[in-house]
Amino acid sequence: MGRGPRRHAPRKRAAARSANEGRIVEATVAALGGRGDGIARTEGLLLYVPFSVPGDVLKLRVGPRRGDGFEAEVIETLSPGGGRAEAFCSVFGRCGGCAVQHFSGDLYTEWKLGILGDALARHGLDVAVPPLLQFPRAVRRRAAFQVVRNGARLRFGFNERSSHEVADIDSCPLLLDGLNELLAPVRAALSDVLPDRSRGDVVINLVNGAADVVLAFPRELDRKVLERLAALSAETDIARLSWHSDPESLPDPVIIRRPVQAIFGGIPVDLPPGAFLQPSAEGEVALVDAVMAGVGDATAIADLYAGCGSLTLPLAGAARVTAVEGAAVMAEALDKASGNPTLGGRVKVIHRDLVRRPLMVKELKVFDAVVFDPPRAGAREQAEALAESSVSRVVAVSCNPATFARDARILVDGGFTFKTVTAVDQFPATAHLEAVGVFVR
């Protein structure tokens, strides 16, 4: 008897979806969600309304289910709310990247800081969130583009909202001019050589004026393609171009015209193809400044998830730093840079997967400060080890407020005081936000 309701429940839910989808309703947007969509309630329905602002009175068409509510499409604005601005991009509404260009400055700042504040509050954390650190628009030095070839048409751009379709672009107002200038010639080269039904990615880093391009397509590189890419590199002065046909392998540099070097803490680092960089130099400086202030006068520091050393090498100016990185190519690049004589042997590099093997309590006892900057999934296991350790100062860097707050709760439960948090907005007009938290005991 216990199985009957469970067996029939999915059918009832499907019937509820078909009954609601397509309905025309009127509603007032009361708040904003974490993705920037307006939230409205009417006739017993919870609706998520893209491209709206609080106070909008709207005629809506109910769409498919989304979590505990429904997507909704605006048919007509009956009365506009406040806090609306003109979008700054011609493909706003189609491109899935910058979903909240229609927010005014004050509404945007309040919403963005609220993402972090709400995440902290859900974990019972009470810490003052200072003003949002923001930067000019056209400073982004790194971007990943999607490319699709169907027949004679090649689309080059970013995914559309909630879709695998590609919003075709000629330029992006968030990118550095030098990066935008590469888009047309890269598009032309790919149009010359990609066959029908091709799909792949193009990642471009602009590092100290040197363009580093990775083309990822599931096909082998043949002579015709290589010759066209060589011509592209010469015409546009691309420093290095790599081809990536297997997602399980590393990009293979096929054209190297000069080194691709980043400068971290005054130390040059030879970057591997497609290496992770902060999206803007300005954002990198802000994060480094927050971390440097957070470690204080510590003299023995562990930098976990160290990458190629964007935090390690500035920290090594005044302390001994053990850098731990899981990606072998990035650990190798940092290890090579750590031999720079100006560092005086203050950097030790360890290649280790911190997700599977976090530094444990005994290993942590030699450090008086630990910095960790994990991927979006956060560093739960590492935070648990830190909570049990004798480390007196932790600086947590994160690109995901939800996992940042979770890890912060673990540290606080382990006896740390959550001293400060810094909010860094490197992805304007999106729901992405970076944070730096300082914990002491």
N, C-alpha and C positions, 0 to 999 in steps of 0.2 A: 504493500500500500504506500510505503514511503517513496517509491520511485515515480509514481504517477505524476505529481505536480512538477517534478524536475524534468520529466520527459516532455511535458506539454508547454513548459514555460518559454522555451525559445520560440515556439510558434506564436504565442501571445505577444512576445516582444516584436516579432516580425510584423504582426498585424498592426501593432501600435505605430510602428514606423511608417507603414504604408498609409495609415489613416491620417497622420500628421504631415507627411511630406507633401509639399505643394499647396498647403493651406495658405491663405492670405490673411494676415493679421496686422493690427496696429499695435505699436509698442513704443515706450520711451526708454532710451538707453540710460541706465542708472549708474553704471560703473565700467571700469576697464579690466579685462583679464590679463593674465601674464603674457599672452602672445600679442596684446595690443588690440584685440577685438572688443567691441562694446558688449556689455552684458545687459540683457533686457528680460523681463518676465511679463507674460501676458497669457490669459486663458489657460493657466496651469502649465505653460511651457517655459523652459529656460532656453534662451536664445543667445547665440554668439554671432555678433554682427560685425563683419570686417568693415574697415574704412569709416567707422562711425566715431562719435565723441559723446561724452555724457551730456544729457539734455536734448539730444536729437529725438524728435518724434517722427517715427518712420512707418511707412507701409512696407511690410516684409512678406517674402515668400519663404515658408519653412522648408529647409533642406534636409540632408541626411543627418542621422544621429552623430553626435560628437560627445563622448563621455556621458555625463548625466543630462545632457541637453541636446540641442539641435543647431546646426549651422543655419544661418538665415541670409537671404539675399535682399538687398535694398531695392524696392521697386520705385518708391517715391519718398522724398524728404518732405514731410508735412510741416515741420518747424525745426530749424537748425538749432543745435546747442552752441555753447561758446567753446573757445579753445581750439578753433580750427585754423589751419594755415594752408597756404598753397603748396602743393607738392613741388619738389625741386627736380624731379626726373620725369622724362617724357614717357617712360614705360611703367610708371607707378600704377599699381592696380593689376598689372599682368605679371610683372617680375615678382618672384617670391622673396626677394632679398630684403628690401627696406619697406616694411609693411605699415609704418606709422609716420610717414612723411607729412600727413595731414594734421599732426598734432602741433599746436603752438608751442613756443619755447617753455612756458611755465607748465603747461599740461604735460609735455614730454618729460621734463625734469622730475616732476612729481610722480609720474607713472614709473619712470625708470628707477628712481630711488625706492619706490614702493615695492618693486620686484625683490630687491635685497632685503628691505625692512620686513616684508611679509614672510620671506623665507626664514629669517632669524626669529621672528615672532612665533612661527609654527613650532620651533624647537625651544621656545621659552627663553630666548636670549635677548637681553636688554642691553644694547650698546648704541650710543649715538652714531647715526650715519651722517657724515659731514657732506658738504656740497659735492655735487657730481663733477668729476674732472672730465672736461670735454675738450675737443680739438677741432681745428678747421676741417672742412669736408674733404678736400682733395689731397689727402696725405697718405692714403692707403698704398702700400708698396707690394702687397701680395694679394693675389686673387686666383680662384679656381673657376674655370669656365666649362660649361657643357657644350658639346658639339654634336650635331645630328645631321646626317646627309640622307635626304629622301629625294631621289630623282635628281633633278638639276639644282634643287634648292639645298643650301647648306645654312643651318641655323647655328649661331654662335652667341652664347650669352649665359644666362642663369635660369635655373628651373622656375617655371611659373608657380604661383601659389598652389600648394597641395596637389602638385602635378609633376609628371615626368616630362611634360612638354617643355620646350626651351623658348624663353622669351628672347628674341633676337635683339642684339644691341650693337651699336657702333662705338659707344663709349659709355663710361659710368662716371657720374659726378663725384664719386667718392675716391676715385683712383688718382694717383699721381699722373701728371701730364705724360711723363715718359712711358708709363705703362699703357695709358690709353693710345699712345701713338703706335704701339706695337700691334694693336688689335686688327687693324685693316690688313697689314701685310701677312700676319699669321693666318687670318681667315682666307686670304687669297691663295696662300700656299696650300692650305688644307683642301680648299675647293679644287685645286689642280690635281691632287693626288688621291683623295679619298674616294673609294667606290660607293655606289649606292648602298643604302641601309647600313652605313657606318655610324657608330656611336662611340664617343669617348670623352676624355677630359683634357683640358689644357691648364696647367698651373704655371703662373708667371710670378717670379720674385724679382724685384728691382732692388739690388743690394749695392749701395754706394755707387750708383750709376751703372752697374753691370747687370744686364738682363740674364736671368737664369730661367730657362723654359723647359718644362717637362710635358711631353705629349704622351698620353696614355690611351692606347687603342689596342683592342684584342686582335692584332694581326702582326705578322713578322715584317720587319723593316726590309724592303727590297731596294735595289739600286736606284730605280726611278724616284722613289720617295726620298732616299738619302741625298740624291743630287739636288732635288728641289729644296730640301731643308738646308743644304749647304749654301745654296743661292740666297735663301731667306736670311740666314745668319750673316752672310757678308753684306747684304743690302741694308740690314737694320742694325748691324753691329751687336747682335746677340752674343754674349760672352760664352755661354754654354747652352747646348741643346741636348736633351736626353730623350730617349724613347723607352716607353714602358708598355710591354705587351702582355705581361703576366702579373696580376695583382699580388701574387705570392712572392714575387721577386723584387729586387731593387731596380730603380730606373737605371738604364745603361747610357752613360754619356757617349754620344756619337759625334758631336762636334764641340771641340773646346778651342776657343780662340784666345782666351785669357782667363786667369783665375777669378773665381767668385769668392770674395772675402768680405766677411762682416768684421766690424770692430767692436769688441765688447770690453769695456774697462780699459780702453787704449791698447788692447791686444788683438792683433789680426787673427782671424780664424778662417781656415779654408773650409767652406761649407760643402757638404755632400749635395748631390742633386735633389731639389725639392725639400731641403731641410726646413724644419719648422722655424719660423721667425714670428715675432709679434707683428701684427698687421701694419703698424706704423712705427716709425722711429720715435715720434712724439710719445706714443703710448708706452713704448719700451722704456724711455727715460722716466716716465711717471712711475712705472712699476719698480724700476731699479731704485729710484729715490725712496719709495715707500718701504722697500725691503731693507735698504741700507739704514734708514731711520729705525726700522723695527728691530734689527739685530743689535743696535747700540754699540757698546764697546766689546762685544764678544770677540774672542781671539781664536776659538776653535769651532768651526761651523761645518755642518753637513748641509749640502745643497742637493736635495732629492728630486728626481725627475729633472735633471740638470740640462737636458738638451745639449746644445753646442756651447753653452757657457754664458748666456746673456746675463745671468745673475752671478754665476760662479766667479767670473773674472773680475767684475767690479768689486765683489766681496773680498777677493784675494789681494786687493790693494792694501788692506790693513789687517788681514787675518789669515790663518791657515784654513783651507777649505778642502773638504772631501766631497767630490762631486760624484753622484751615483746616477747612471742613466741606463735605461733598458734597451735602447736602440743602438746596436753595435756601431753603425756608421757615425752616429753623432758622438758616441763616447770616444771613438777613435779620433774624430776631428778635434774634440776638446782636449784629449790627451796630447795630441801633437802640439796644440797651441800652448798647453801648460808648460812645455819646455822652454818657452820664451825666457831669456835670462833675466829680464826685468822683474819676473815673478819670484825669483829667488827660491824656487822649489816649493812654494807655498800651496800648490794645488796637487791633489792626488785624485785620480780618476778611477772609478770602479764601474765596470759593465755588469749590471745586475737588474733582473726583472723585479721591480719593487711590488708589483701586483702579486706575484707568486711568493716573493721572498722579501718582505719589508725588513728594514733594519730593526733588530730586536733590542730588548732592554739592555743586555750586556754590551752590545755594540754601540748603543747610543750614549753610554756613560762617559765617553771621552769628549763629548761636545757640550759646550755651554750655550749653543744656539743651533736650531735646526730650521731650515727653510724647505718647504715643499710646494711644488707647482705641478700638480697631477693633471691628467686629461679630465674630460667632463665627468667621468664616473667618480672622480674624487679619490680619496686615499683612506678609506675606512680602516683597513688593517694597520696601515702605518700610524694613523691617528691613535688607534688603540694602544699600539706599542709606545708611542710618545706619552700617552696618558699615564702609563705605568712606569715610565723612566724617571731618571733624576734630572733630565734636561730642564733648565730654568726659563728658557725663552724659545718660543716657536713663532715663525712667521709663515702663515698659510696664504698661498696665492691660488686663485681659482678663476675659471671661466664659466662656472655654473653655480649660481647662488644657492640652489637647492642642496647640492652635495657639499658646498662650502659650509652651509649652516649645519648640516648633519655632522660633518667632521669637527666643526667648532663645538658642538654640543658634547661630543666625545671628550675633547680636550678639557672643557669646563668641568665635566663630571669627574675628570681625573685630577682636579685640583688647580687647574690654570684659571687665571683671571683674564677675561676677554677685555683687553685694554683699549684697542682702537680698531676701526675698520676704515678702509679707503675704497671708494667706488670709482672705477676707471672705465669710461665709456669709449671703447675703441671701435665699436660697431654702431654708429649712429643710425637712428631710425629703425632699429631692430630690437628684439627682446634680449639680445645678448649683452651681458655685463660682466666685467671682471672685478674682483675684489681682492684686497690684501688685508688680512687680519693679523693682529699682534697679540700674543698670549704670553703671560708671564706668571711666575710663581716664586 
